[in-house]
Amino acid sequence: GIMYDATDYLEGRPVFNPENHTDIQTYYGNLTASLELLQRYFPHIRIIVMSPTYAYAIDSDGNYVESDIYVYNEFPLSTYSQMLEQSAANAGVSFVDNLYGTVNLYNANDYLIDNVKLNKDGKQKLAERFVYALQYYD
């Protein structure tokens, strides 16, 4: 399994380079290039890409705000997750949506230590989701 957290979003890293879909300096390009390499050298493995879990953005005053509406470098967290889903779909590998399906806006306070790090229960919920995906996509 491959999983990204919300760090790229929180640091405002570029999402996509339309001139080079495997530009490893971008969020989408890094995963796309990685998937291409894995599939080239390990063509028989099953790959599951897992999206970030929910994370709060931090506004200029240091307050936690909804990452679905707060943008760093032009895009909310949901766009970063959608780019992972697109890359996984293009590569023909499985995708697990954690942003809405595991730790989300409505339960984040139960599973986050701060704005992004999972507590013990959050890690357990994420592990259960991964095990479910392993069984579901088998």
C-alpha positions in Angstrom: 0.0 0.0 0.0 1.0 3.6 -0.7 -0.4 6.4 1.5 0.1 10.1 1.4 -0.8 12.3 4.3 -1.8 16.0 4.2 1.8 17.4 4.4 2.0 18.3 0.7 -1.2 20.2 1.0 -0.2 22.0 4.2 3.1 23.0 2.7 1.4 24.2 -0.5 3.4 22.0 -2.8 2.5 22.1 -6.5 -0.3 19.7 -7.4 0.3 19.1 -11.1 2.5 20.0 -14.0 0.4 20.0 -17.2 3.6 19.8 -19.3 5.0 16.7 -17.5 2.6 14.3 -15.9 5.4 12.5 -14.1 7.1 15.6 -12.7 8.3 14.3 -9.3 8.3 17.9 -7.9 4.5 17.8 -8.0 2.0 15.8 -5.9 0.4 14.0 -8.9 3.6 13.5 -10.8 5.4 12.0 -7.9 2.8 9.3 -7.4 2.4 8.7 -11.2 6.1 8.2 -11.7 6.3 5.9 -8.6 3.4 3.8 -9.9 5.0 3.5 -13.3 8.3 2.3 -11.8 6.6 -0.2 -9.5 4.5 -1.6 -12.3 7.5 -1.8 -14.6 9.7 -3.7 -12.1 7.0 -5.6 -10.2 4.2 -6.2 -12.7 2.4 -8.8 -10.6 2.0 -7.0 -7.3 -1.3 -5.5 -6.2 -1.0 -1.8 -5.3 -3.4 0.1 -3.1 -3.2 3.9 -3.0 -4.7 5.4 0.1 -5.6 9.1 0.3 -4.8 11.4 3.2 -7.1 11.3 6.1 -8.8 14.6 7.0 -6.5 17.4 8.3 -7.3 20.9 9.4 -5.7 23.8 7.6 -4.1 26.5 9.7 -5.1 30.1 8.9 -2.8 33.1 9.2 -3.9 33.6 12.9 -3.0 30.0 13.8 -6.6 28.8 13.9 -7.7 25.4 12.6 -10.0 25.8 9.6 -11.8 23.4 7.2 -9.4 22.1 4.6 -12.2 21.7 2.1 -12.4 25.4 1.8 -9.0 26.7 2.8 -6.4 26.7 0.0 -2.7 26.6 0.0 -1.2 27.1 -3.4 -4.6 27.4 -5.1 -6.1 24.1 -4.0 -8.0 22.6 -1.0 -7.1 19.2 0.5 -9.8 17.5 -1.5 -8.1 18.4 -4.8 -4.9 16.7 -3.6 -6.9 13.6 -2.7 -8.7 13.7 -6.1 -5.3 13.8 -7.9 -4.2 10.7 -6.1 -7.4 9.0 -7.2 -6.9 10.1 -10.8 -3.3 8.8 -10.8 -4.4 5.5 -9.3 -7.2 5.2 -11.9 -4.8 5.9 -14.8 -2.4 3.3 -13.5 -5.2 0.7 -13.0 -4.5 0.3 -9.3 -6.9 0.3 -6.3 -7.7 3.5 -4.4 -9.0 4.0 -0.9 -10.6 7.3 0.0 -9.7 8.1 3.6 -10.5 11.8 3.3 -14.2 11.2 3.3 -14.4 7.5 4.2 -12.2 7.1 7.3 -11.2 10.3 9.2 -13.3 13.2 7.8 -14.6 16.6 8.8 -17.3 15.2 11.0 -15.2 12.8 13.1 -11.8 14.5 12.9 -11.9 15.8 16.5 -12.2 12.1 17.7 -9.2 10.9 15.7 -6.7 13.7 15.5 -4.0 14.8 18.1 -3.5 18.2 16.4 -4.5 19.4 12.9 -3.0 16.4 11.1 -1.6 13.6 13.3 -3.8 10.6 14.1 -4.3 9.5 17.7 -4.3 5.8 18.7 -8.0 5.4 17.7 -7.4 7.2 14.4 -4.5 4.9 13.6 -6.7 1.9 14.5 -9.5 3.2 12.2 -7.0 3.7 9.4 -5.5 0.2 9.9 -9.0 -1.4 9.8 -9.8 0.5 6.6 -6.6 -0.8 5.0 -7.3 -4.4 6.1 -10.8 -4.0 4.6 -9.3 -2.8 1.3 -6.9 -5.8 1.2 -9.9 -8.1 1.6 -12.2 -6.2 -0.7 -9.8 -5.9 -3.6 -8.6 -9.5 -3.3 
